[in-house]
């Protein structure tokens, strides 16, 4: 169909209009009659939508890379105690440094690299501005902005240091050298022309970078030589590293570790039994929270996964995948725990005895909770009155009232004390009140007597009582004791049965027939069937009673056991007393440790749910059908924790998710089919980005060079921003957050420019010409970036060695870290401004 039409006396070609020649594939239809503003808006939306598509397929691409680089092999380690004289261990084939600088760097930088290649080839092997500009702009954003965000994101005074500092020095040098070399090629060696040898050398720098970084990682020529264990074989540049340390045959000595690396900082492999034991220990801790009603089982399983991820180190690729899924409403690698339980810390609560733990009576801070300050008090008969404290916590911005009344015990109202029944009122923000109950002194000797004081909530007509709750200590026992006697010390019970799921056995010692003065008593444990050091921690100690104290406890920590049936006991005996006190009737008590079947059932269910969640949180789906389920469901099917934003992002990206679900799962054939197909899709989408960005810039009057360092660079780097911030917060080191940025920036130049330079220069040489590559604004941009990169890396190194800055690359004191972060981000703003002004001709600089 002809595109020529006649308007009046003029013939118009509908395919020839403003900015119609900027794309390789676009526009698909004639936009001759479209308003320029409308076209610009549509192209901007399209650009943002394609960025989301690239992020999703890059997620798939990274999963295939993770699969490839996680390949393991089995090696044998000599062990005279093992059957056959050796143990078999699974180790990773890929060295971590090699993986980070090769496939993982390619995964995070694939859009920028492919954009440069596709633009050069699509332009008939002529130089373009979008590809190289995006590489430089992305490098500037990664090094300056992401580093600045990571520096400020660590809560003060915490810090994160780069662990692989030798590799960091190598990649930091190449991060600057790569762009200096780029400037040399464009402006010094052969100005505005790229020769074949320059393209080849640039490309060769890529394997050289990997080799040098690997040698630095292995401490080659920098210290003592490492000794490889017998049976170790080399893979990926001559070294195999321990993976998860799966021992095929375990010895009875579960604590044995095998030294596979002699370099400082290398970690020893952890056996499967160790990991299983860690998971079981975590399940038991969370199981106590479930048993006490603090959290439901499904949330406990999610918390287990979250804590396992916190304790486990991940590479940059893992964080990149998780960030992408956060931005697209996909299945998260870290399960989202409901807000109610996010601040619940099993680690802190594990240090307390479960007998004293309680649920949250404040209902999340919405209720005022009233209780006694102590569960029991004592008073000498001749004192005349007893003071009892009442405290209020939780919601404090409202007045509240509570009924206090006495109840007879062995002491009778009227004869031994005066009855008390009153309403005690708390004003706003008032936390403590005290009441006094009169004691009757009858001048006759009689044994210790007691009565009770009880709290209750009176109903109010205005309904204010609904905002008040009673705490754990709502009954107080008052003991009236004989005057001027230090008393006798004895156990409350001759025997005690304790379930093994409790953290400790709490044994009560009472002081009877007097409480005057400071007294003490020695105690010691004796093994019966339970052994000290194996089943419990005891031996001996001294129990102190202050004046007027009548009850104290001895806490004996208990150790967990994997026995199916447990019935073990030990004894505790009171010994020499001090301060005039004597021993009472019960001088010895037997503590029996038994199984807690209900608790064990909770732990078993938690383990199964956690293991199921581990599979659900895996990077890749094992079946094609699972990929489609994840694609078609918001948050990967976890609707309970899906937010409104998750639904919006899922709706916007649903089509892309469904299309990319046809890519083979990474588990097939070692991940290579997924790798190749997703790389091809990224290439296609990058071509569309090239068209959209070029046309959009043309429509709004921006040169390709400015569009590249702003819109395109930010769009391709946004997932890395979220990934690096998450890595900075979760990892114990700064390697995954800022340590890998330098390597990625270097790879961008060596691959993203070296490959198209080599191809194009060979192409033009074969035709008897030369590959013209006008430096124009690119040379100026590279020089400005190199200066900013030098300042940024210098700052990071200064931060590492200056105590006032925290002696670490990330975090540290609040004010210095904010100043450093703002400085880094300011360098990026300066880079953008100077580059844009030079492109516009406002700044004219000739090198």
Buried (B, 14 or more C-beta within 10 A) or exposed (E): EEEEEEEEEEEBEBEEBBBBEBBBEBBEEBBBEBEBEEBBBBBBEBBBBBBBBBBBBBBBBBBBBBBBBBBBEEBBBEBEEBEEEBBBBBBBBBBBBBBBBBBBBBBBBBBBBBBBBBBBBBBEBBBBBBBBBBBBBBBBBBBBBBBBBBBBBBEBEEBBBBBBBBBBBBBBBBBBBBBBBBBBBBBEBBEBBBBBEBBBBBBEBBEEBBEBBBBBBBBEEEEEEBEBBEBBBEBBBEBBBBBBBBBEEBBEEEEEEBEBBEEEEBEEBBBBEBBEEEBBEBBBBBBBBBBEEBBBBBBBBBBBBBBBBEEEBBBBBBBBBBBBBBBBBBBBBBBBBBEEBEEBEBEEBBEEBBEEBEEBBBEEEEBBBBBBBEEBBBBBBEEEEBEBBBBBBBBBEBEBBBBBBBEBBEBEBEEBBEBBEEEBEBEEEEEEBEBEBEBBBEEEEEEBBBBBBBBEBEEEEEEBBEBBBBBBBBBBBBBBBBEEBBBBBBBEEEEBEBBBBBBBBBBBBBBBBBBBBBBBBBBEBBBEEBEBEEBBBBEEBEBEBEEBBBBBBBBBEBEEBEEEEBEBBBBBBBEEBBBEBBBBEBBBBBBBBBBBEEBBEBBEBBBEBBBEBBEBBBBBBEEBEBBBBBBEBBBBEBEEBBEEEBBEBBEBBBEBBEBBBEBBBBBBEBBBBBBBBBBEBBBBBBBBBBBBBBBBBBBBEBBBBBBBBBBBBBBBBBBBBBBBBBBBBBBEBBBBBBBBBBBBBBBBBBBBBBBBBBBBBBBBEEEEEBBEBEBBBBBBBBBBBBBBBBBBBEBBBEBBEEEEBBEBBBBBBEEBBBBBBEBBBEBBEBBBEBBBBBBEEEBEEEE
